[in-house]
Amino acid sequence: MAGGLGIGIAMPHLSVAAMTSAPADEAGKAAGAIATVLTMSTAFGATIAGLLVNLGGPSVVMSARWLLFGFAAICAVGLFTARRAV
């Protein structure tokens, strides 16, 4: 929750920084890229959530467990990837 809160608070500032740091003729492309990345990430997250919930079958509890642990596993992979990148 704290990660999502931080991203939500920082996103407007990151968008402004990306658009102002781009050359004048590229600012429109930067704004379009920000919207595209946000839309793609929302669609990807919804797709993964739907897949994980469907794996749980008709049981609400099992669907919630698949969703929780599935996203936890994705975050763990992302953590190791980010640490290797730095």
Order of alpha helices (4+ residues) and beta strands (2+ residues): alpha-alpha-alpha
